[in-house]
Amino acid sequence: MVPLRAGWGDQQEDEMSTSPDGTHPPDVPEEHDHGLIHDLAVLEQRRAGPAALSRRRMLGLVGGGALAAVALAACDPATGTVTGGGCSVVPNETAGPYPGDGSNGPNALNASGVVRSDIRSSFGSMSGTAPGISLTLRFIVRDVSGSCSNLAGAAVYAWHCTRDGGYSLYSSGHTNQNYLRGVQATDANGVARFTTIFPGCYSGRWPHVHFEVFPSLASATSVSNKVATSQLALPESVCRTVYATSGYASSLSNLDGITLASDNVFRDGTTHQMATVTGNTTDGYTATLAIGIP
């Protein structure tokens, strides 16, 4: 593993709520309050049909964690096979002060509904939608020690700030929201996809998206199971185009005050963290990053 770089990374004011709205379930839990493990069991039961889950099957679902390796195939747009990109271990970075994974206060990983591809809205007992330019995130998880094969069945937890630089569950005005956070399993091509908004730029940090990688969806219920923590960087030219649109005014001025060379996370290089971005402000953007894990 590449050593963890020093520094929290996120420099904005930490206006943490020690008891965010909706983080404590009521005395009589509703369906959405049972947590991720409950969700996994429900999803598996639906796939299996009307027959009830056996105790053995349930234990296998909750305890399973092996990664299935999918060998790289030739590039064929018709089949959707993912190829290309680098194959190096992604640098380990700080999760920052707003991870929402239980390591610093709130824990979204145990919340029912966190496994979702569209993370623009809050889930569970919270409600609200984060405004902004549409962004699709594509994380390609690769096994560096396994001939760079794309990994099916791994899990990615992604989170980032709003267009005005706030973090759900933590920042003032966002403590009663859990949007812009979600978990997805990688598909047969090793890709985890999220539909979100283009994150803003706050003072002292280059525009970025945080992510953690887990061996499996079942293991993504605890931060202690993560195998990688890093950050995706966004290209300056795309950021400036987005930040020139309505709602991102503060981001443009903040971007003027930071460079990759002065950012305390990306200043030692972004070779394995700079996303490839395509799209426009009308139709939205797609950001792709290959993540190598040892």
C-alpha positions in Angstrom: 0.0 0.0 0.0 1.2 3.5 -0.7 1.6 5.3 2.7 -1.2 7.6 3.8 -0.4 11.2 3.0 -0.2 13.5 6.0 -2.9 16.1 6.6 -6.7 16.1 6.8 -7.0 17.3 3.2 -10.3 19.1 3.7 -9.8 22.6 5.2 -13.3 24.0 5.3 -14.8 24.7 8.7 -16.1 21.5 10.4 -19.5 22.4 11.6 -20.3 18.9 12.9 -23.5 17.8 14.4 -23.0 15.2 17.1 -26.6 14.0 16.6 -27.7 14.7 13.0 -31.4 14.4 12.3 -32.4 10.9 11.3 -29.3 9.1 12.4 -31.0 7.4 15.3 -33.7 5.0 14.5 -37.1 5.2 16.3 -38.1 2.8 19.0 -40.1 0.8 16.4 -37.9 0.6 13.3 -39.5 1.1 9.9 -38.4 -0.9 6.8 -35.8 1.7 5.8 -34.2 1.8 9.2 -32.9 -1.8 9.3 -29.5 -1.1 7.7 -27.4 -2.3 4.8 -27.3 -5.9 5.9 -31.1 -6.0 5.9 -31.1 -4.5 2.4 -28.7 -7.2 1.2 -30.9 -9.9 2.5 -34.1 -8.4 0.9 -32.3 -8.0 -2.5 -31.1 -11.5 -2.4 -34.5 -12.9 -1.5 -36.1 -11.0 -4.4 -33.5 -12.5 -6.8 -34.1 -16.0 -5.4 -37.9 -15.7 -5.8 -40.7 -16.3 -3.3 -38.8 -19.0 -1.4 -37.5 -17.7 2.0 -33.8 -17.4 2.6 -32.4 -20.3 4.5 -30.2 -19.6 7.5 -27.1 -20.9 5.6 -27.8 -18.7 2.6 -28.3 -15.6 4.9 -25.0 -16.3 6.7 -23.2 -16.7 3.3 -24.6 -13.4 2.1 -23.6 -11.4 5.2 -20.2 -13.0 5.7 -19.1 -13.3 2.1 -16.2 -11.2 0.9 -14.3 -12.9 -1.8 -13.6 -10.8 -5.0 -14.3 -12.3 -8.4 -11.7 -11.4 -10.9 -12.8 -10.7 -14.5 -10.0 -10.8 -17.1 -9.5 -7.8 -19.4 -11.0 -8.4 -22.8 -10.4 -6.6 -26.1 -12.0 -3.2 -26.3 -15.5 -3.6 -27.9 -18.0 -0.8 -27.5 -20.8 -3.1 -28.5 -20.3 -5.4 -25.5 -19.6 -2.6 -23.0 -16.3 -4.3 -22.0 -14.1 -1.8 -20.1 -10.4 -1.7 -21.1 -7.7 0.9 -21.1 -6.4 3.2 -18.3 -3.6 2.6 -15.9 -2.9 -0.3 -13.7 -1.1 1.1 -10.6 -2.1 1.1 -7.0 -4.1 4.2 -6.3 -2.4 6.5 -3.8 -3.9 6.2 -0.3 -5.3 9.6 0.8 -7.1 11.0 3.8 -10.8 10.5 4.0 -11.0 14.0 5.4 -13.2 15.2 8.3 -16.5 14.4 6.7 -16.4 10.7 5.7 -19.8 9.6 7.0 -18.4 6.1 7.5 -18.5 6.0 11.3 -14.8 6.9 11.6 -15.7 10.5 12.5 -19.2 10.7 13.8 -22.1 9.9 11.5 -22.2 6.5 9.7 -24.1 6.3 6.4 -22.7 2.9 5.7 -25.1 1.3 8.1 -28.1 3.2 6.8 -30.7 1.3 4.7 -30.8 2.7 1.2 -27.1 3.7 1.0 -26.7 1.2 -1.8 -27.9 3.2 -4.8 -26.5 4.6 -8.1 -28.3 8.0 -8.0 -26.9 9.8 -5.0 -28.3 13.3 -5.7 -31.1 13.0 -3.2 -31.2 12.0 0.5 -32.5 8.6 1.5 -34.1 6.8 4.4 -35.7 9.2 6.9 -34.1 12.2 5.3 -35.3 14.1 2.2 -33.9 16.7 -0.1 -32.0 16.9 -3.4 -28.7 18.6 -4.1 -28.9 21.0 -7.1 -26.1 21.1 -9.7 -24.8 20.1 -13.1 -25.3 16.4 -13.7 -22.2 14.1 -13.3 -21.8 10.4 -13.8 -18.9 8.8 -11.9 -17.4 5.6 -13.3 -14.9 3.9 -11.0 -13.1 1.0 -12.7 -11.6 -1.3 -9.9 -8.6 -3.3 -11.0 -6.5 -6.0 -9.2 -2.9 -4.9 -9.6 -1.6 -8.2 -8.2 -3.9 -10.2 -10.5 -2.6 -9.2 -14.0 -4.6 -6.0 -13.8 -7.9 -7.8 -14.1 -11.1 -5.8 -13.6 -12.8 -6.9 -10.3 -16.4 -7.8 -10.3 -18.2 -7.8 -6.9 -16.1 -5.2 -5.2 -17.8 -2.2 -3.6 -17.1 1.6 -3.8 -18.4 4.2 -1.3 -18.3 7.6 -2.9 -19.0 11.0 -1.3 -18.4 14.7 -2.1 -19.5 18.2 -1.4 -22.4 20.2 -2.7 -22.0 22.9 -5.3 -21.6 25.4 -2.5 -18.9 23.3 -0.8 -20.9 21.8 2.1 -20.9 18.1 3.2 -24.1 16.3 4.1 -24.4 15.1 7.7 -21.7 17.6 8.8 -21.8 21.1 7.4 -24.2 23.9 8.6 -27.4 23.7 6.6 -26.7 20.1 5.5 -26.8 18.1 8.8 -30.3 16.8 8.1 -29.3 15.5 4.7 -27.3 12.5 3.5 -27.3 13.2 -0.2 -24.1 12.9 -2.3 -23.2 9.7 -0.6 -23.7 6.1 -1.8 -22.3 2.6 -2.2 -22.3 0.6 -5.4 -21.0 -2.9 -6.3 -18.8 -3.2 -9.4 -20.4 -5.0 -12.3 -18.9 -7.8 -14.4 -16.5 -5.3 -16.0 -15.3 -4.0 -12.6 -17.2 -0.7 -12.9 -19.1 1.1 -10.1 -21.4 3.9 -11.4 -23.0 6.8 -9.7 -25.3 9.6 -10.9 -24.6 12.8 -9.0 -23.8 16.5 -9.4 -20.6 18.2 -10.3 -19.0 19.1 -6.9 -18.1 22.6 -6.0 -14.8 24.0 -5.0 -14.4 25.3 -1.5 -11.5 27.4 0.0 -8.2 25.5 0.3 -9.0 22.4 -1.7 -8.9 21.4 -5.4 -12.3 20.0 -6.7 -12.4 16.3 -5.8 -14.5 13.3 -4.9 -13.7 11.0 -2.0 -14.0 7.2 -2.3 -13.3 4.0 -0.4 -13.0 0.5 -1.9 -14.3 -2.6 -0.1 -13.8 -6.3 -1.0 -17.5 -6.8 -1.4 -20.9 -5.2 -0.9 -21.5 -7.1 2.3 -18.2 -5.9 3.8 -19.0 -2.3 3.0 -21.0 -2.1 6.3 -17.8 -1.3 8.3 -15.0 1.1 7.5 -12.5 -1.3 9.1 -13.0 -3.5 6.0 -11.9 -1.0 3.4 -8.9 -1.8 1.2 -8.3 1.6 -0.2 -9.1 5.3 0.5 -8.4 7.9 -2.0 -9.6 11.0 -3.9 -10.6 11.7 -7.6 -9.4 15.0 -9.0 -11.3 16.9 -11.6 -9.6 18.8 -14.6 -9.3 22.5 -14.3 -10.8 23.3 -17.7 -14.0 21.4 -17.0 -14.3 22.9 -13.5 -14.0 26.4 -14.9 -16.7 25.7 -17.5 -19.1 24.3 -14.9 -18.3 27.0 -12.3 -19.3 29.7 -14.8 -22.9 28.4 -14.7 -25.6 29.5 -12.2 -25.2 28.3 -8.7 -21.4 27.8 -8.8 -20.2 31.4 -8.4 -18.4 30.8 -5.1 -16.6 27.8 -6.6 -15.1 29.8 -9.4 -13.6 32.4 -7.0 -12.3 29.5 -4.7 -10.7 27.8 -7.7 -8.8 31.0 -8.5 -7.2 30.7 -5.1 -5.9 27.1 -5.4 -3.7 25.1 -7.8 -2.9 21.4 -8.0 0.7 22.3 -6.9 -0.6 24.0 -3.8 -3.3 21.5 -2.9 -2.3 19.5 0.2 -3.6 16.2 -1.3 -2.7 16.5 -5.0 0.5 18.5 -4.8 2.7 15.4 -5.1 1.0 14.4 -8.4 -2.4 13.3 -9.8 -1.2 10.7 -12.3 -3.4 8.0 -10.8 -6.2 10.3 -9.6 -7.1 12.7 -12.3 -10.3 11.7 -13.9 -11.0 11.6 -17.6 -14.0 13.8 -18.1 -16.3 14.1 -21.1 -19.6 16.0 -21.7 -21.1 19.5 -21.4 -23.1 21.6 -19.1 -26.4 20.9 -20.9 -26.3 17.1 -21.1 -24.0 16.6 -18.1 -20.6 15.1 -17.6 -19.0 11.7 -17.2 -15.8 11.3 -15.1 -13.9 8.0 -15.3 -11.1 6.8 -13.1 -9.3 3.5 -13.0 -8.6 2.4 -9.4 -5.8 -0.1 -8.8 -5.9 -2.1 -5.6 -3.1 -4.4 -4.4 
